[in-house]
């Protein structure tokens, strides 16, 4: 069953604003900081997880743009950060097309106000629901040409899909719509059987949208049928780390990979 997306509700801690807080952003309220500080007490490495996730996004998008990919579909955008998918892709290839997808009213309002692409490229925003991949792809197809390679970006979004069978179906349906030569960039937080699980349990009681921590094996299953780029599936902080990049190249409870569709 699809979880309900709440309307804008400042008295309740909000998932995208909480993540923005962990990333050191400014788009959060007192309630988000209060819950975020409690989360940190329960699981101190959460800031490293957030930074590793953003750094992984930057490195993978840059790699794919450098390799010739010119279309990016970023689902579960979150609030704009200092460096976003279109910033990276269009810096490498100014004509790149980037479509952001989310169905959170706070995220969409911020995205439309703050995210502007390169003059030669295209940056679009779709109000879409992961549970309805057909409608999502149809809307994204107004900007992207799905007969050509697309980089599908799913970072820290599938934790909001509680049922693992649903997550596998959603990823499979999205990948099936992509042309050969497309890539899946996927990363998500993983269960540690201890403090991370306790912190997420607290969040699920206090916050706006529940989150599920999966095992590493469950996340790896989402790449079935794809050819993994080196170094394969593993801690995102160790995926081709760059000296001086965002975050610290450390192994935290955030796993992912980049898979290529043949």
C-alpha positions as CSV (number, residue, x, y, z in Angstrom):
1,X,0.0,0.0,0.0
2,X,1.3,3.4,-0.9
3,X,2.0,5.7,2.2
4,X,0.2,9.0,2.2
5,X,2.2,12.1,1.4
6,X,1.3,14.7,4.0
7,X,0.5,18.3,3.0
8,X,2.9,21.0,4.2
9,X,2.9,20.7,8.0
10,X,5.5,22.8,9.9
11,X,4.6,21.4,13.4
12,X,5.8,17.9,12.1
13,X,9.3,17.0,11.3
14,X,9.6,16.6,7.5
15,X,11.8,14.1,5.8
16,X,13.3,16.3,3.0
17,X,13.9,19.1,5.5
18,X,15.6,16.7,8.0
19,X,17.9,15.5,5.2
20,X,18.6,19.1,4.3
21,X,19.6,19.7,8.0
22,X,22.0,16.8,8.0
23,X,23.6,18.1,4.8
24,X,24.2,21.5,6.5
25,X,21.5,23.3,4.5
26,X,19.1,26.1,5.6
27,X,15.7,24.8,4.6
28,X,14.5,23.4,7.9
29,X,12.5,24.4,10.9
30,X,12.8,24.1,14.7
31,X,10.9,20.8,14.8
32,X,13.2,19.4,12.1
33,X,16.3,20.4,14.0
34,X,14.9,19.0,17.3
35,X,14.2,15.6,15.7
36,X,17.5,15.7,13.8
37,X,19.5,16.3,17.0
38,X,17.8,13.4,18.6
39,X,18.6,11.3,15.6
40,X,22.2,12.3,15.9
41,X,22.3,11.2,19.5
42,X,20.9,7.8,18.6
43,X,23.1,7.5,15.5
44,X,26.1,9.9,15.3
45,X,27.3,8.9,11.8
46,X,24.1,10.3,10.1
47,X,25.9,13.4,8.9
48,X,28.5,11.2,7.2
49,X,25.7,9.1,5.6
50,X,24.0,12.3,4.2
51,X,27.3,13.7,2.9
52,X,28.3,10.3,1.4
53,X,25.0,10.1,-0.4
54,X,25.4,13.6,-1.9
55,X,29.0,12.9,-2.9
56,X,28.0,9.6,-4.5
57,X,25.4,11.4,-6.5
58,X,27.9,14.0,-7.7
59,X,30.6,11.5,-8.6
60,X,28.2,9.1,-10.5
61,X,26.5,11.9,-12.4
62,X,29.8,13.4,-13.4
63,X,31.2,10.0,-14.5
64,X,28.1,9.3,-16.6
65,X,28.0,12.7,-18.2
66,X,31.7,12.5,-19.0
67,X,31.1,9.1,-20.5
68,X,28.5,10.6,-22.9
69,X,25.1,10.3,-21.1
70,X,23.0,13.3,-21.9
71,X,19.7,12.5,-20.1
72,X,19.1,12.2,-16.4
73,X,15.9,11.2,-14.5
74,X,16.3,11.9,-10.8
75,X,13.4,10.5,-8.8
76,X,13.0,11.5,-5.2
77,X,14.8,14.8,-5.7
78,X,14.7,16.1,-2.1
79,X,15.3,19.8,-1.3
80,X,17.9,21.6,-3.5
81,X,21.4,21.4,-2.1
82,X,24.6,23.2,-3.0
83,X,25.3,20.8,-5.8
84,X,22.4,19.1,-7.7
85,X,22.1,16.6,-10.5
86,X,21.7,19.3,-13.2
87,X,24.6,21.4,-11.8
88,X,26.9,18.4,-12.3
89,X,25.6,17.1,-15.6
90,X,25.3,20.5,-17.3
91,X,28.7,21.5,-16.1
92,X,30.1,18.6,-18.1
93,X,27.6,18.8,-20.9
94,X,25.7,22.1,-21.1
95,X,23.1,20.6,-23.4
96,X,22.2,17.8,-21.0
97,X,18.5,17.2,-20.1
98,X,17.6,16.6,-16.5
99,X,14.1,15.8,-15.1
100,X,13.5,15.9,-11.4
101,X,10.6,13.9,-10.0
102,X,9.0,14.2,-6.6
103,X,5.5,14.3,-5.1
104,X,6.2,16.3,-2.0
105,X,4.7,19.8,-2.2
106,X,7.6,21.3,-0.2
107,X,10.2,19.8,-2.5
108,X,8.4,20.9,-5.7
109,X,7.9,24.4,-4.4
110,X,11.6,24.8,-3.6
111,X,12.7,23.1,-6.8
112,X,10.7,25.3,-9.1
113,X,11.9,28.4,-7.3
114,X,15.6,27.5,-6.9
115,X,16.7,25.0,-9.6
116,X,17.7,26.6,-12.9
117,X,19.7,24.7,-15.5
118,X,22.3,25.8,-18.0
119,X,21.0,28.0,-20.9
120,X,21.8,25.2,-23.4
121,X,20.2,22.4,-21.4
122,X,16.8,21.6,-20.1
123,X,15.8,21.2,-16.5
124,X,12.2,20.1,-15.8
125,X,10.2,19.1,-12.7
126,X,7.5,16.4,-12.6
127,X,5.0,15.9,-9.8
128,X,5.1,12.1,-9.9
129,X,4.5,9.0,-7.8
130,X,6.8,6.0,-7.7
131,X,3.9,3.7,-7.3
132,X,2.6,4.8,-10.7
133,X,5.6,4.3,-12.9
134,X,3.6,4.6,-16.1
135,X,2.3,8.1,-15.4
136,X,5.7,9.1,-14.1
137,X,7.5,7.9,-17.3
138,X,4.9,9.5,-19.5
139,X,5.4,12.9,-17.8
140,X,9.2,12.6,-18.0
141,X,8.9,11.6,-21.6
142,X,7.8,15.1,-22.5
143,X,11.4,16.2,-21.8
144,X,13.5,13.0,-22.2
145,X,13.8,10.7,-25.3
146,X,13.5,7.2,-23.9
147,X,14.7,5.6,-27.1
148,X,18.1,7.1,-26.2
149,X,20.2,6.3,-23.0
150,X,19.0,7.8,-19.7
151,X,20.7,7.8,-16.3
152,X,18.0,6.8,-13.8
153,X,18.9,8.2,-10.3
154,X,17.3,6.7,-7.2
155,X,19.2,7.8,-4.2
156,X,17.7,7.5,-0.7
157,X,14.2,7.2,-2.0
158,X,13.4,3.5,-2.0
159,X,13.5,3.5,1.8
160,X,10.1,5.2,1.5
161,X,8.7,2.1,-0.2
162,X,8.0,-0.2,2.7
163,X,7.4,-3.5,0.8
164,X,10.4,-4.9,-0.8
165,X,8.4,-6.6,-3.5
166,X,7.0,-3.2,-4.4
167,X,10.5,-1.7,-4.5
168,X,11.7,-4.5,-6.8
169,X,8.7,-4.1,-9.1
170,X,9.2,-0.3,-9.3
171,X,12.8,-0.5,-10.2
172,X,12.2,-3.3,-12.7
173,X,9.4,-1.3,-14.4
174,X,11.6,1.9,-14.6
175,X,14.6,0.0,-16.0
176,X,12.5,-1.8,-18.5
177,X,11.5,1.6,-20.0
178,X,15.1,2.6,-20.6
179,X,17.1,2.1,-23.8
180,X,20.2,-0.1,-24.0
181,X,23.2,1.9,-22.7
182,X,21.2,3.4,-19.9
183,X,22.3,3.3,-16.3
184,X,20.8,2.9,-12.9
185,X,22.3,4.9,-10.1
186,X,20.9,3.6,-6.8
187,X,21.9,4.1,-3.2
188,X,20.1,3.7,0.1
189,X,20.7,3.4,3.8
190,X,21.2,-0.1,5.2
191,X,20.2,-1.7,8.4
192,X,23.0,-2.1,11.0
193,X,20.8,-4.1,13.5
194,X,21.5,-1.6,16.2
195,X,21.8,2.2,16.5
196,X,20.7,3.1,13.0
197,X,17.6,1.0,13.3
198,X,16.8,2.6,16.6
199,X,17.2,6.1,15.1
200,X,15.0,5.3,12.1
201,X,12.4,3.8,14.5
202,X,12.3,7.1,16.4
203,X,12.0,9.0,13.1
204,X,9.1,6.8,12.0
205,X,7.2,7.8,15.1
206,X,8.0,11.5,15.0
207,X,8.4,12.4,11.3
208,X,6.3,12.9,8.2
209,X,7.1,9.9,6.1
210,X,8.3,6.5,7.3
211,X,11.6,5.0,6.2
212,X,12.6,1.4,5.9
213,X,16.2,0.2,6.2
214,X,16.9,-2.8,3.9
215,X,19.7,-5.3,4.1
216,X,22.7,-5.0,1.7
217,X,21.5,-8.2,-0.1
218,X,18.1,-6.7,-0.7
219,X,19.6,-3.5,-2.2
220,X,21.9,-5.6,-4.4
221,X,18.9,-7.5,-5.8
222,X,17.7,-4.2,-7.3
223,X,20.5,-4.4,-9.8
224,X,19.5,-7.8,-11.2
225,X,20.1,-8.0,-14.9
226,X,22.4,-5.0,-15.0
227,X,26.2,-4.9,-15.5
228,X,27.8,-3.2,-12.5
229,X,30.4,-0.6,-13.1
230,X,33.6,-0.9,-11.1
231,X,34.0,-1.1,-8.1
232,X,30.6,-2.8,-8.1
233,X,28.1,-2.8,-5.2
234,X,29.4,-1.5,-1.9
235,X,29.7,1.4,0.5
236,X,28.8,4.6,-1.4
237,X,31.6,6.5,0.2
238,X,34.1,4.2,-1.4
239,X,32.7,4.4,-4.9
240,X,35.5,6.1,-6.9
241,X,36.3,8.7,-4.2
242,X,37.8,12.0,-5.3
243,X,40.4,13.9,-3.4
244,X,38.8,17.1,-2.1
245,X,35.3,16.0,-3.0
246,X,32.1,16.4,-0.9
247,X,32.2,14.4,2.3
248,X,34.8,11.9,3.6
249,X,35.5,8.6,1.7
250,X,34.4,6.3,4.6
251,X,32.3,3.2,4.7
252,X,29.0,4.1,6.3
253,X,25.6,2.4,6.3
254,X,24.9,3.6,2.8
255,X,25.3,1.1,-0.1
256,X,24.8,1.4,-3.8
257,X,26.2,1.0,-7.3
258,X,25.9,2.1,-10.9
259,X,24.5,-0.6,-13.2
260,X,24.4,-0.5,-17.0
261,X,21.6,-1.9,-19.1
262,X,22.9,-3.9,-22.1
